[in-house]
Amino acid sequence: MTTTFITGANKSLGYETARRLIEAGHDVLLGARDPERGRAAADALGARFVRIDVTSDASVAAAAADVAAREGGIDVLINNAGVLGTHDPADRITAADAGEVFEVNVVGIVRVTHAFLPLLRTSAHPVIVNVSSGMGSFGATHDAGRVESRVVAPLYTASKAAVTMLTTQYAKAWPDVKVNAADPGYTATDFNGHSGPQTVTEGTDAIVALATIGADGPTGTFQDRHGTMPW
């Protein structure tokens, strides 16, 4: 059975990803910062809850140790945890605001990936999926025909651009691991007050597809539910 660890999985895209992968036969480890919400989500899905705060070295190390002791390793790591950050206009954004967003969206991925890479390498076909965004795509945000071009969110967009580049660099560094980035698209979630036109299931299409690739699957790519995303 494929063992999959998902961060930020107690709601929205993470929760739906967990549900769909369990349905596909994966043994899902549901990572979340809040124990009460995390356990409730895991119990509802039939997953195992693992407490993890991606901003804490100690928490991430403890989560990796927990998985090492219980499962021995994982096959798929989905770095889903993320924050939108401040809604303040660009001229009011501070360094502290930037630190908050990048600590979760970028440094959190580095922290979790570093801790879980030894567990991934116990798998015959290790896979990492980093949840990025079309908001971090230079091509999408400069295309007047796309919704991404009409949004100004400097910190979130910059952090997701960093996630995509981090993905391509990890893919080059680790030929033995399939590392890809997924763009959920404009999906109705808490992030946007449920204003997105896509359902949460549609929003997880790319994540699930990349989490279930075989040994001959792609690496170093950026994909949404329709195919390859522009960089």
C-alpha positions in Angstrom: 0.0 0.0 0.0 1.2 3.5 -0.8 1.8 5.6 2.3 1.2 9.4 1.9 1.9 12.2 4.3 0.0 15.5 3.7 0.6 18.7 5.6 -2.2 21.2 6.4 -4.7 18.4 5.7 -7.5 19.1 8.2 -9.6 21.2 5.8 -10.1 22.5 2.2 -7.6 21.2 -0.4 -5.6 19.1 2.0 -8.7 17.4 3.4 -10.1 16.6 0.0 -6.7 15.4 -1.2 -6.6 13.0 1.7 -10.2 11.8 1.1 -9.5 11.1 -2.6 -6.2 9.3 -2.0 -7.7 7.1 0.7 -10.4 6.3 -1.8 -7.6 5.4 -4.3 -6.1 3.0 -1.8 -3.5 5.1 -0.1 -2.7 4.9 3.6 -2.9 8.6 4.5 -1.1 10.3 7.4 -3.0 13.5 7.9 -0.7 16.3 9.1 -2.2 19.3 10.9 -1.1 21.9 13.5 -4.3 21.9 15.6 -4.7 18.5 17.4 -8.4 18.8 17.9 -9.2 19.7 14.3 -6.6 17.3 13.0 -7.9 14.3 14.9 -11.5 15.1 14.0 -10.6 15.3 10.3 -8.5 12.1 10.5 -11.3 10.2 12.3 -13.8 11.3 9.7 -11.7 10.1 6.8 -10.1 7.0 8.3 -6.6 8.4 8.3 -4.0 8.6 11.0 -3.4 12.0 12.5 0.1 13.3 13.0 0.6 16.7 14.6 2.9 18.9 12.7 3.6 22.7 12.7 5.6 23.4 9.6 7.1 26.5 11.2 8.7 24.6 14.0 11.9 22.5 13.7 11.0 20.5 16.8 7.4 19.8 15.7 8.6 18.7 12.2 11.3 16.5 13.7 8.8 14.9 16.1 6.4 14.2 13.3 9.1 12.6 11.2 10.2 10.5 14.2 6.5 9.5 14.8 6.2 8.3 11.2 9.5 6.5 11.3 8.5 4.6 14.5 5.0 3.7 13.2 5.2 3.3 9.5 8.9 3.1 8.9 8.7 5.3 5.8 6.5 7.0 3.3 6.0 6.9 -0.5 4.5 10.3 -1.1 4.9 13.7 0.6 2.4 16.4 -0.2 3.5 19.8 1.0 0.1 21.5 1.2 0.2 23.7 4.2 0.1 27.4 3.2 -1.1 30.9 4.3 -2.3 33.8 2.3 -0.9 36.5 4.6 -1.9 40.1 5.0 -4.6 41.8 2.9 -2.9 45.1 3.4 -2.0 47.2 0.2 1.6 46.9 -1.0 2.7 50.1 0.6 1.8 48.8 4.0 3.5 45.4 3.8 6.2 44.9 6.4 9.2 42.6 6.7 7.3 40.9 9.5 4.4 40.2 7.1 6.9 38.8 4.6 8.5 36.6 7.2 5.1 35.1 8.2 4.2 34.1 4.7 7.6 32.8 3.6 8.1 30.9 6.9 5.0 28.7 6.1 4.9 28.7 2.3 8.6 28.3 1.5 10.7 27.6 4.6 8.1 25.2 5.8 8.5 23.1 2.6 12.2 23.0 3.1 11.9 22.1 6.7 9.4 19.3 6.1 11.1 17.9 3.0 14.5 17.8 4.8 13.0 15.9 7.7 11.0 13.5 5.6 13.5 12.8 2.8 15.1 9.8 4.6 11.6 8.4 5.1 10.8 8.9 1.4 14.0 7.1 0.3 12.7 3.9 1.9 10.2 3.8 -1.0 10.9 2.2 -4.4 9.2 5.2 -6.1 9.3 8.3 -3.8 7.2 11.2 -4.8 6.9 14.8 -3.6 4.1 17.2 -4.6 4.5 20.8 -3.6 1.2 22.8 -3.7 2.1 26.0 -5.6 -0.3 28.4 -7.4 -0.9 30.0 -10.7 -0.5 33.2 -8.7 3.2 32.4 -8.6 3.5 31.9 -12.4 5.2 34.7 -14.3 3.3 33.6 -17.4 -0.1 33.5 -15.8 0.2 36.8 -13.9 1.3 38.5 -17.1 -1.5 37.1 -19.3 -4.4 39.6 -19.4 -6.8 36.7 -20.2 -6.2 35.0 -16.9 -7.6 35.8 -13.5 -4.1 35.6 -11.9 -3.2 38.8 -13.8 -5.9 40.8 -12.1 -4.8 40.1 -8.5 -2.2 42.1 -6.5 -0.8 40.0 -3.6 2.9 40.6 -3.5 3.9 38.2 -0.7 1.7 35.2 -1.6 2.6 35.4 -5.3 6.3 35.7 -4.5 6.2 32.8 -2.1 4.5 30.6 -4.6 7.0 31.5 -7.3 9.7 30.4 -4.8 7.8 27.1 -4.3 7.8 26.4 -8.0 11.5 27.2 -8.3 12.3 25.1 -5.3 10.5 22.2 -6.9 12.5 22.4 -10.1 15.7 22.6 -8.1 14.9 19.6 -5.9 13.9 17.6 -9.0 17.4 18.3 -10.5 19.2 17.5 -7.2 17.3 14.2 -6.6 17.0 12.1 -9.7 15.7 9.3 -7.5 12.7 11.3 -6.4 9.8 12.6 -8.5 9.3 16.2 -7.4 6.5 18.3 -9.0 4.4 21.4 -8.3 0.6 21.6 -8.5 -1.6 24.6 -9.2 -5.0 23.9 -7.7 -6.5 26.8 -9.7 -9.2 29.3 -8.5 -11.0 27.0 -6.1 -13.7 27.8 -3.5 -11.8 27.5 -0.2 -11.4 29.5 3.0 -8.5 31.4 1.2 -10.9 33.3 -1.0 -14.1 33.3 1.0 -15.3 30.4 -1.1 -15.5 32.6 -4.1 -13.6 30.4 -6.6 -15.5 28.9 -9.4 -13.9 25.4 -9.0 -15.1 22.8 -6.5 -12.6 21.6 -4.0 -12.5 18.3 -5.9 -11.6 20.0 -9.1 -9.0 22.0 -7.1 -7.3 18.8 -6.1 -7.2 17.1 -9.5 -3.6 18.1 -10.2 -2.4 17.3 -6.7 -4.0 13.8 -6.8 -2.7 13.2 -10.4 0.9 14.1 -9.4 0.6 12.1 -6.1 -0.3 8.9 -8.1 2.3 9.0 -10.8 4.2 5.8 -11.5 7.9 5.2 -11.8 7.9 6.6 -15.3 6.1 9.8 -14.3 7.3 13.3 -14.7 9.6 15.3 -12.5 10.4 19.0 -12.2 7.0 20.0 -13.7 4.3 22.6 -12.8 0.8 21.4 -13.6 -2.8 22.3 -13.1 -5.9 20.1 -13.8 -5.7 21.0 -17.5 -2.0 20.2 -18.0 1.4 22.1 -17.9 1.4 25.5 -16.4 3.5 28.4 -17.8 6.5 29.3 -15.6 
